[in-house]
Amino acid sequence: MRVTTYENWARVIHHLDDLHLVVEFTDEVGQPLPYGNAINVLKEKVPPDLRRIGSRFILRWNGILPEDSDSAEGLRQAVAESHEVIRLG
């Protein structure tokens, strides 16, 4: 698999269920980016004090491009490890 790592400013916009948060990418001042990307992030990847709606942080995440030789388990593991929260300031 090919993995590309990105870092974006992000804000919690919604609690999807007991396991996931919806996070949107923003600019440095907190305005949503024009292309409107929002992704689901496992709550366990976000520290408890940053899970409230409106919390901002930098999200380091991996774009994963599967290849024919990848196993399903390898892909599951890569996706499970694909998000990291970096606190602001």
N, CA, C and O atoms as CSV, one atom per row, in Angstrom:
chain,resi,resn,atom,element,x,y,z
A,1,MET,N,N,0.837,-1.175,0.000
A,1,MET,CA,C,0.000,0.000,0.000
A,1,MET,C,C,0.877,1.231,0.000
A,1,MET,O,O,1.995,1.234,0.515
A,2,ARG,N,N,0.338,2.265,-0.589
A,2,ARG,CA,C,1.029,3.552,-0.566
A,2,ARG,C,C,0.343,4.431,0.471
A,2,ARG,O,O,-0.883,4.543,0.500
A,3,VAL,N,N,1.156,5.053,1.322
A,3,VAL,CA,C,0.629,5.894,2.387
A,3,VAL,C,C,1.230,7.283,2.244
A,3,VAL,O,O,2.447,7.432,2.138
A,4,THR,N,N,0.374,8.299,2.241
A,4,THR,CA,C,0.800,9.691,2.207
A,4,THR,C,C,0.268,10.359,3.465
A,4,THR,O,O,-0.920,10.259,3.770
A,5,THR,N,N,1.147,11.040,4.195
A,5,THR,CA,C,0.754,11.681,5.439
A,5,THR,C,C,0.487,13.164,5.204
A,5,THR,O,O,1.248,13.848,4.519
A,6,TYR,N,N,-0.617,13.650,5.793
A,6,TYR,CA,C,-1.030,15.044,5.691
A,6,TYR,C,C,-1.222,15.608,7.096
A,6,TYR,O,O,-1.407,14.857,8.053
A,7,GLU,N,N,-1.176,16.923,7.211
A,7,GLU,CA,C,-1.545,17.607,8.452
A,7,GLU,C,C,-2.468,18.751,8.085
A,7,GLU,O,O,-2.168,19.552,7.200
A,8,ASN,N,N,-3.607,18.816,8.782
A,8,ASN,CA,C,-4.572,19.887,8.554
A,8,ASN,C,C,-5.102,20.404,9.884
A,8,ASN,O,O,-5.239,19.649,10.846
A,9,TRP,N,N,-5.397,21.695,9.927
A,9,TRP,CA,C,-6.153,22.243,11.046
A,9,TRP,C,C,-7.530,21.592,10.980
A,9,TRP,O,O,-8.054,21.346,9.894
A,10,ALA,N,N,-8.107,21.318,12.129
A,10,ALA,CA,C,-9.392,20.616,12.143
A,10,ALA,C,C,-10.246,21.088,13.313
A,10,ALA,O,O,-9.743,21.644,14.290
A,11,ARG,N,N,-11.557,20.852,13.189
A,11,ARG,CA,C,-12.522,21.209,14.240
A,11,ARG,C,C,-13.577,20.109,14.322
A,11,ARG,O,O,-14.039,19.593,13.304
A,12,VAL,N,N,-13.951,19.758,15.561
A,12,VAL,CA,C,-15.025,18.785,15.771
A,12,VAL,C,C,-16.349,19.472,15.445
A,12,VAL,O,O,-16.642,20.544,15.974
A,13,ILE,N,N,-17.151,18.852,14.571
A,13,ILE,CA,C,-18.440,19.454,14.215
A,13,ILE,C,C,-19.635,18.597,14.606
A,13,ILE,O,O,-20.768,19.080,14.600
A,14,HIS,N,N,-19.399,17.318,14.949
A,14,HIS,CA,C,-20.547,16.448,15.212
A,14,HIS,C,C,-20.077,15.172,15.912
A,14,HIS,O,O,-18.994,14.660,15.632
A,15,HIS,N,N,-20.900,14.673,16.817
A,15,HIS,CA,C,-20.682,13.344,17.392
A,15,HIS,C,C,-21.552,12.392,16.589
A,15,HIS,O,O,-22.779,12.456,16.663
A,16,LEU,N,N,-20.928,11.515,15.827
A,16,LEU,CA,C,-21.659,10.635,14.917
A,16,LEU,C,C,-22.362,9.515,15.673
A,16,LEU,O,O,-23.541,9.249,15.439
A,17,ASP,N,N,-21.647,8.865,16.569
A,17,ASP,CA,C,-22.199,7.777,17.371
A,17,ASP,C,C,-21.289,7.624,18.578
A,17,ASP,O,O,-20.505,8.528,18.870
A,18,ASP,N,N,-21.371,6.513,19.282
A,18,ASP,CA,C,-20.538,6.321,20.467
A,18,ASP,C,C,-19.060,6.125,20.136
A,18,ASP,O,O,-18.215,6.213,21.027
A,19,LEU,N,N,-18.738,5.864,18.881
A,19,LEU,CA,C,-17.354,5.563,18.519
A,19,LEU,C,C,-16.665,6.614,17.649
A,19,LEU,O,O,-15.436,6.633,17.574
A,20,HIS,N,N,-17.427,7.485,16.992
A,20,HIS,CA,C,-16.848,8.377,15.990
A,20,HIS,C,C,-17.224,9.840,16.202
A,20,HIS,O,O,-18.297,10.164,16.711
A,21,LEU,N,N,-16.300,10.715,15.792
A,21,LEU,CA,C,-16.548,12.148,15.697
A,21,LEU,C,C,-16.458,12.533,14.228
A,21,LEU,O,O,-15.722,11.911,13.462
A,22,VAL,N,N,-17.207,13.558,13.835
A,22,VAL,CA,C,-17.045,14.121,12.502
A,22,VAL,C,C,-16.193,15.376,12.669
A,22,VAL,O,O,-16.512,16.258,13.466
A,23,VAL,N,N,-15.108,15.439,11.906
A,23,VAL,CA,C,-14.143,16.522,11.984
A,23,VAL,C,C,-14.058,17.177,10.619
A,23,VAL,O,O,-13.968,16.488,9.603
A,24,GLU,N,N,-14.086,18.517,10.585
A,24,GLU,CA,C,-13.918,19.216,9.311
A,24,GLU,C,C,-12.557,19.896,9.291
A,24,GLU,O,O,-12.050,20.335,10.323
A,25,PHE,N,N,-11.979,19.976,8.103
A,25,PHE,CA,C,-10.712,20.666,7.945
A,25,PHE,C,C,-10.971,22.160,7.839
A,25,PHE,O,O,-11.924,22.591,7.189
A,26,THR,N,N,-10.104,22.956,8.492
A,26,THR,CA,C,-10.253,24.408,8.508
A,26,THR,C,C,-8.927,25.075,8.158
A,26,THR,O,O,-7.894,24.417,8.026
A,27,ASP,N,N,-8.984,26.405,8.012
A,27,ASP,CA,C,-7.736,27.153,7.898
A,27,ASP,C,C,-7.246,27.504,9.299
A,27,ASP,O,O,-7.840,27.068,10.285
A,28,GLU,N,N,-6.174,28.281,9.403
A,28,GLU,CA,C,-5.564,28.588,10.691
A,28,GLU,C,C,-6.479,29.352,11.639
A,28,GLU,O,O,-6.333,29.239,12.856
A,29,VAL,N,N,-7.421,30.128,11.102
A,29,VAL,CA,C,-8.311,30.919,11.965
A,29,VAL,C,C,-9.638,30.217,12.244
A,29,VAL,O,O,-10.496,30.763,12.938
A,30,GLY,N,N,-9.807,29.006,11.704
A,30,GLY,CA,C,-10.991,28.216,12.010
A,30,GLY,C,C,-12.090,28.235,10.978
A,30,GLY,O,O,-13.159,27.671,11.211
A,31,GLN,N,N,-11.860,28.869,9.840
A,31,GLN,CA,C,-12.865,28.887,8.773
A,31,GLN,C,C,-12.781,27.582,7.977
A,31,GLN,O,O,-11.685,27.119,7.657
A,32,PRO,N,N,-13.939,26.987,7.655
A,32,PRO,CA,C,-13.910,25.745,6.861
A,32,PRO,C,C,-13.196,25.968,5.531
A,32,PRO,O,O,-13.314,27.031,4.921
A,33,LEU,N,N,-12.464,24.967,5.094
A,33,LEU,CA,C,-11.800,25.056,3.801
A,33,LEU,C,C,-12.841,25.013,2.691
A,33,LEU,O,O,-13.886,24.383,2.854
A,34,PRO,N,N,-12.578,25.668,1.574
A,34,PRO,CA,C,-13.576,25.773,0.512
A,34,PRO,C,C,-14.018,24.443,-0.068
A,34,PRO,O,O,-15.131,24.337,-0.583
A,35,TYR,N,N,-13.174,23.431,0.006
A,35,TYR,CA,C,-13.579,22.146,-0.558
A,35,TYR,C,C,-14.357,21.304,0.427
A,35,TYR,O,O,-14.747,20.185,0.094
A,36,GLY,N,N,-14.597,21.801,1.630
A,36,GLY,CA,C,-15.547,21.207,2.573
A,36,GLY,C,C,-15.299,19.790,3.015
A,36,GLY,O,O,-16.251,19.028,3.180
A,37,ASN,N,N,-14.053,19.408,3.214
A,37,ASN,CA,C,-13.771,18.040,3.651
A,37,ASN,C,C,-14.146,17.832,5.107
A,37,ASN,O,O,-13.753,18.607,5.979
A,38,ALA,N,N,-14.895,16.800,5.356
A,38,ALA,CA,C,-15.191,16.343,6.708
A,38,ALA,C,C,-14.952,14.836,6.729
A,38,ALA,O,O,-15.314,14.121,5.795
A,39,ILE,N,N,-14.342,14.376,7.800
A,39,ILE,CA,C,-14.049,12.947,7.904
A,39,ILE,C,C,-14.478,12.429,9.267
A,39,ILE,O,O,-14.639,13.198,10.214
A,40,ASN,N,N,-14.660,11.137,9.353
A,40,ASN,CA,C,-14.971,10.481,10.622
A,40,ASN,C,C,-13.662,10.050,11.272
A,40,ASN,O,O,-12.780,9.488,10.622
A,41,VAL,N,N,-13.557,10.326,12.575
A,41,VAL,CA,C,-12.367,9.947,13.340
A,41,VAL,C,C,-12.833,9.165,14.559
A,41,VAL,O,O,-13.806,9.546,15.209
A,42,LEU,N,N,-12.147,8.080,14.870
A,42,LEU,CA,C,-12.476,7.331,16.077
A,42,LEU,C,C,-12.298,8.217,17.310
A,42,LEU,O,O,-11.278,8.891,17.450
A,43,LYS,N,N,-13.292,8.214,18.202
A,43,LYS,CA,C,-13.196,9.025,19.412
A,43,LYS,C,C,-11.963,8.693,20.219
A,43,LYS,O,O,-11.384,9.578,20.848
A,44,GLU,N,N,-11.546,7.434,20.216
A,44,GLU,CA,C,-10.388,7.036,21.010
A,44,GLU,C,C,-9.106,7.713,20.545
A,44,GLU,O,O,-8.137,7.768,21.303
A,45,LYS,N,N,-9.074,8.230,19.318
A,45,LYS,CA,C,-7.894,8.929,18.794
A,45,LYS,C,C,-7.831,10.378,19.260
A,45,LYS,O,O,-6.788,11.021,19.140
A,46,VAL,N,N,-8.951,10.905,19.796
A,46,VAL,CA,C,-9.034,12.305,20.215
A,46,VAL,C,C,-9.066,12.350,21.744
A,46,VAL,O,O,-9.907,11.694,22.359
A,47,PRO,N,N,-8.159,13.119,22.370
A,47,PRO,CA,C,-8.189,13.216,23.832
A,47,PRO,C,C,-9.563,13.674,24.314
A,47,PRO,O,O,-10.206,14.480,23.642
A,48,PRO,N,N,-10.027,13.183,25.460
A,48,PRO,CA,C,-11.368,13.514,25.953
A,48,PRO,C,C,-11.678,15.006,26.010
A,48,PRO,O,O,-12.801,15.410,25.710
A,49,ASP,N,N,-10.711,15.827,26.385
A,49,ASP,CA,C,-10.976,17.266,26.499
A,49,ASP,C,C,-11.089,17.963,25.146
A,49,ASP,O,O,-11.466,19.134,25.095
A,50,LEU,N,N,-10.775,17.277,24.052
A,50,LEU,CA,C,-10.898,17.863,22.716
A,50,LEU,C,C,-12.068,17.285,21.925
A,50,LEU,O,O,-12.194,17.555,20.731
A,51,ARG,N,N,-12.912,16.507,22.560
A,51,ARG,CA,C,-14.031,15.866,21.854
A,51,ARG,C,C,-15.276,16.737,21.759
A,51,ARG,O,O,-16.210,16.382,21.040
A,52,ARG,N,N,-15.320,17.853,22.453
A,52,ARG,CA,C,-16.537,18.680,22.422
A,52,ARG,C,C,-16.661,19.400,21.070
A,52,ARG,O,O,-15.662,19.673,20.405
A,53,ILE,N,N,-17.882,19.694,20.689
A,53,ILE,CA,C,-18.146,20.400,19.433
A,53,ILE,C,C,-17.386,21.730,19.447
A,53,ILE,O,O,-17.426,22.468,20.432
A,54,GLY,N,N,-16.703,22.022,18.356
A,54,GLY,CA,C,-15.953,23.265,18.232
A,54,GLY,C,C,-14.493,23.169,18.628
A,54,GLY,O,O,-13.727,24.095,18.361
A,55,SER,N,N,-14.084,22.077,19.257
A,55,SER,CA,C,-12.673,21.929,19.630
A,55,SER,C,C,-11.805,21.924,18.380
A,55,SER,O,O,-12.155,21.330,17.361
A,56,ARG,N,N,-10.653,22.606,18.484
A,56,ARG,CA,C,-9.747,22.697,17.337
A,56,ARG,C,C,-8.407,22.057,17.669
A,56,ARG,O,O,-7.944,22.097,18.808
A,57,PHE,N,N,-7.802,21.473,16.656
A,57,PHE,CA,C,-6.505,20.839,16.793
A,57,PHE,C,C,-5.949,20.606,15.398
A,57,PHE,O,O,-6.621,20.866,14.400
A,58,ILE,N,N,-4.740,20.123,15.337
A,58,ILE,CA,C,-4.185,19.705,14.050
A,58,ILE,C,C,-4.350,18.197,13.957
A,58,ILE,O,O,-4.021,17.461,14.888
A,59,LEU,N,N,-4.855,17.761,12.836
A,59,LEU,CA,C,-5.040,16.331,12.611
A,59,LEU,C,C,-3.994,15.860,11.610
A,59,LEU,O,O,-3.951,16.324,10.471
A,60,ARG,N,N,-3.161,14.940,12.051
A,60,ARG,CA,C,-2.217,14.273,11.146
A,60,ARG,C,C,-2.918,12.986,10.700
A,60,ARG,O,O,-3.332,12.179,11.531
A,61,TRP,N,N,-3.044,12.805,9.401
A,61,TRP,CA,C,-3.780,11.653,8.894
A,61,TRP,C,C,-3.100,11.096,7.660
A,61,TRP,O,O,-2.365,11.790,6.957
A,62,ASN,N,N,-3.364,9.842,7.422
A,62,ASN,CA,C,-2.752,9.144,6.292
A,62,ASN,C,C,-3.774,8.871,5.202
A,62,ASN,O,O,-4.858,8.344,5.455
A,63,GLY,N,N,-3.405,9.238,3.997
A,63,GLY,CA,C,-4.152,8.801,2.827
A,63,GLY,C,C,-3.600,7.444,2.430
A,63,GLY,O,O,-2.394,7.298,2.233
A,64,ILE,N,N,-4.458,6.465,2.312
A,64,ILE,CA,C,-4.023,5.092,2.056
A,64,ILE,C,C,-4.516,4.648,0.684
A,64,ILE,O,O,-5.712,4.685,0.395
A,65,LEU,N,N,-3.581,4.232,-0.145
A,65,LEU,CA,C,-3.917,3.732,-1.473
A,65,LEU,C,C,-3.565,2.246,-1.526
A,65,LEU,O,O,-2.392,1.884,-1.627
A,66,PRO,N,N,-4.590,1.382,-1.456
A,66,PRO,CA,C,-4.328,-0.066,-1.462
A,66,PRO,C,C,-3.702,-0.522,-2.777
A,66,PRO,O,O,-3.921,0.057,-3.841
A,67,GLU,N,N,-2.917,-1.581,-2.653
A,67,GLU,CA,C,-2.339,-2.228,-3.822
A,67,GLU,C,C,-2.780,-3.685,-3.815
A,67,GLU,O,O,-3.213,-4.197,-2.783
A,68,ASP,N,N,-2.675,-4.352,-4.948
A,68,ASP,CA,C,-3.162,-5.723,-5.093
A,68,ASP,C,C,-2.585,-6.685,-4.065
A,68,ASP,O,O,-3.270,-7.617,-3.644
A,69,SER,N,N,-1.347,-6.478,-3.657
A,69,SER,CA,C,-0.682,-7.414,-2.746
A,69,SER,C,C,-1.042,-7.194,-1.277
A,69,SER,O,O,-0.607,-7.972,-0.427
A,70,ASP,N,N,-1.823,-6.157,-0.950
A,70,ASP,CA,C,-2.163,-5.857,0.444
A,70,ASP,C,C,-3.203,-6.826,0.986
A,70,ASP,O,O,-4.148,-7.201,0.291
A,71,SER,N,N,-3.015,-7.218,2.221
A,71,SER,CA,C,-4.005,-8.079,2.868
A,71,SER,C,C,-5.090,-7.215,3.502
A,71,SER,O,O,-4.871,-6.043,3.806
A,72,ALA,N,N,-6.250,-7.806,3.695
A,72,ALA,CA,C,-7.346,-7.092,4.357
A,72,ALA,C,C,-6.933,-6.681,5.767
A,72,ALA,O,O,-7.255,-5.580,6.214
A,73,GLU,N,N,-6.223,-7.561,6.465
A,73,GLU,CA,C,-5.787,-7.245,7.827
A,73,GLU,C,C,-4.783,-6.090,7.830
A,73,GLU,O,O,-4.830,-5.225,8.704
A,74,GLY,N,N,-3.894,-6.080,6.871
A,74,GLY,CA,C,-2.929,-4.984,6.763
A,74,GLY,C,C,-3.614,-3.658,6.509
A,74,GLY,O,O,-3.229,-2.638,7.081
A,75,LEU,N,N,-4.629,-3.662,5.652
A,75,LEU,CA,C,-5.389,-2.437,5.392
A,75,LEU,C,C,-6.160,-1.989,6.627
A,75,LEU,O,O,-6.188,-0.797,6.936
A,76,ARG,N,N,-6.784,-2.923,7.336
A,76,ARG,CA,C,-7.506,-2.573,8.571
A,76,ARG,C,C,-6.568,-1.926,9.582
A,76,ARG,O,O,-6.920,-0.935,10.223
A,77,GLN,N,N,-5.386,-2.487,9.720
A,77,GLN,CA,C,-4.400,-1.952,10.657
A,77,GLN,C,C,-3.955,-0.551,10.245
A,77,GLN,O,O,-3.835,0.336,11.090
A,78,ALA,N,N,-3.712,-0.351,8.960
A,78,ALA,CA,C,-3.297,0.969,8.469
A,78,ALA,C,C,-4.375,2.010,8.711
A,78,ALA,O,O,-4.072,3.133,9.113
A,79,VAL,N,N,-5.622,1.653,8.473
A,79,VAL,CA,C,-6.727,2.586,8.698
A,79,VAL,C,C,-6.862,2.890,10.192
A,79,VAL,O,O,-7.084,4.041,10.566
A,80,ALA,N,N,-6.731,1.878,11.046
A,80,ALA,CA,C,-6.846,2.080,12.487
A,80,ALA,C,C,-5.784,3.028,13.021
A,80,ALA,O,O,-6.012,3.712,14.019
A,81,GLU,N,N,-4.629,3.078,12.371
A,81,GLU,CA,C,-3.529,3.927,12.826
A,81,GLU,C,C,-3.419,5.214,12.020
A,81,GLU,O,O,-2.399,5.899,12.104
A,82,SER,N,N,-4.439,5.561,11.243
A,82,SER,CA,C,-4.292,6.643,10.272
A,82,SER,C,C,-4.578,8.039,10.798
A,82,SER,O,O,-4.456,8.993,10.030
A,83,HIS,N,N,-4.954,8.219,12.070
A,83,HIS,CA,C,-5.242,9.550,12.612
A,83,HIS,C,C,-4.453,9.809,13.888
A,83,HIS,O,O,-4.336,8.935,14.747
A,84,GLU,N,N,-3.912,11.023,13.999
A,84,GLU,CA,C,-3.214,11.450,15.204
A,84,GLU,C,C,-3.563,12.908,15.469
A,84,GLU,O,O,-3.484,13.738,14.564
A,85,VAL,N,N,-3.950,13.227,16.709
A,85,VAL,CA,C,-4.298,14.591,17.084
A,85,VAL,C,C,-3.073,15.282,17.665
A,85,VAL,O,O,-2.373,14.724,18.509
A,86,ILE,N,N,-2.823,16.510,17.200
A,86,ILE,CA,C,-1.748,17.337,17.712
A,86,ILE,C,C,-2.391,18.568,18.336
A,86,ILE,O,O,-3.093,19.320,17.661
A,87,ARG,N,N,-2.147,18.769,19.634
A,87,ARG,CA,C,-2.740,19.905,20.344
A,87,ARG,C,C,-2.175,21.229,19.820
A,87,ARG,O,O,-1.008,21.325,19.441
A,88,LEU,N,N,-3.039,22.240,19.812
A,88,LEU,CA,C,-2.602,23.582,19.441
A,88,LEU,C,C,-1.946,24.258,20.637
A,88,LEU,O,O,-2.364,24.067,21.779
A,89,GLY,N,N,-0.924,25.043,20.364
A,89,GLY,CA,C,-0.248,25.858,21.386
A,89,GLY,C,C,0.107,25.110,22.577
A,89,GLY,O,O,0.678,25.673,23.512
